[in-house]
Amino acid sequence: ALKDGMSEKVEVATKFGQRIVDGKRVVSSEPVHVRAACEESLKRLGVDCIDLYFQHRVDTRLPIEVTVSP
């Protein structure tokens, strides 16, 4: 985790798009999974903000407009 003010000195980047289902990695870009992955990353990294959040794998089942919808 980025402690002692280090998050102010670096740009924090992480990715989303895969999750584990029944022990297997699956591509998942539904907005609910994107938000959950973001919240998990924030907690795991120990920061309040992610500067660059990018999609690791393209979910061909969903249009990108659905993935990034509010």
C-alpha positions as a Python dict, from the first residue, in 0.01 Angstrom:
ca = {
    (1, 'A'): (0, 0, 0),
    (2, 'L'): (104, 358, -56),
    (3, 'K'): (157, 500, 289),
    (4, 'D'): (305, 813, 441),
    (5, 'G'): (186, 1045, 164),
    (6, 'M'): (346, 848, -119),
    (7, 'S'): (20, 849, -317),
    (8, 'E'): (66, 1225, -360),
    (9, 'K'): (406, 1168, -522),
    (10, 'V'): (308, 899, -773),
    (11, 'E'): (32, 830, -1024),
    (12, 'V'): (-168, 525, -919),
    (13, 'A'): (-275, 294, -1203),
    (14, 'T'): (-452, -40, -1189),
    (15, 'K'): (-674, -252, -1410),
    (16, 'F'): (-1003, -439, -1408),
    (17, 'G'): (-1178, -690, -1629),
    (18, 'Q'): (-1114, -1035, -1487),
    (19, 'R'): (-1262, -1214, -1192),
    (20, 'I'): (-1261, -1567, -1056),
    (21, 'V'): (-1578, -1775, -1094),
    (22, 'D'): (-1576, -2138, -979),
    (23, 'G'): (-1196, -2131, -971),
    (24, 'K'): (-1165, -2005, -1329),
    (25, 'R'): (-1071, -1661, -1462),
    (26, 'V'): (-1350, -1499, -1662),
    (27, 'V'): (-1368, -1167, -1843),
    (28, 'S'): (-1624, -949, -1671),
    (29, 'S'): (-1692, -585, -1752),
    (30, 'E'): (-2044, -541, -1619),
    (31, 'P'): (-2064, -206, -1434),
    (32, 'V'): (-2138, -379, -1102),
    (33, 'H'): (-1818, -584, -1133),
    (34, 'V'): (-1614, -281, -1244),
    (35, 'R'): (-1726, -88, -935),
    (36, 'A'): (-1657, -383, -703),
    (37, 'A'): (-1310, -431, -853),
    (38, 'C'): (-1240, -58, -812),
    (39, 'E'): (-1344, -61, -447),
    (40, 'E'): (-1131, -370, -383),
    (41, 'S'): (-830, -205, -551),
    (42, 'L'): (-870, 113, -346),
    (43, 'K'): (-877, -91, -27),
    (44, 'R'): (-590, -319, -129),
    (45, 'L'): (-370, -25, -240),
    (46, 'G'): (-460, 183, 64),
    (47, 'V'): (-548, 494, -138),
    (48, 'D'): (-853, 716, -182),
    (49, 'C'): (-808, 772, -555),
    (50, 'I'): (-695, 577, -862),
    (51, 'D'): (-546, 806, -1126),
    (52, 'L'): (-563, 561, -1418),
    (53, 'Y'): (-812, 274, -1421),
    (54, 'F'): (-800, 66, -1736),
    (55, 'Q'): (-968, -241, -1879),
    (56, 'H'): (-733, -541, -1880),
    (57, 'R'): (-941, -764, -2108),
    (58, 'V'): (-1214, -665, -2351),
    (59, 'D'): (-1550, -817, -2266),
    (60, 'T'): (-1692, -890, -2612),
    (61, 'R'): (-2036, -957, -2463),
    (62, 'L'): (-2085, -591, -2368),
    (63, 'P'): (-2053, -267, -2563),
    (64, 'I'): (-1793, -39, -2403),
    (65, 'E'): (-2072, 217, -2348),
    (66, 'V'): (-2233, -23, -2100),
    (67, 'T'): (-1905, -88, -1919),
    (68, 'V'): (-1832, 282, -1862),
    (69, 'S'): (-2188, 396, -1792),
    (70, 'P'): (-2242, 574, -1457),
}
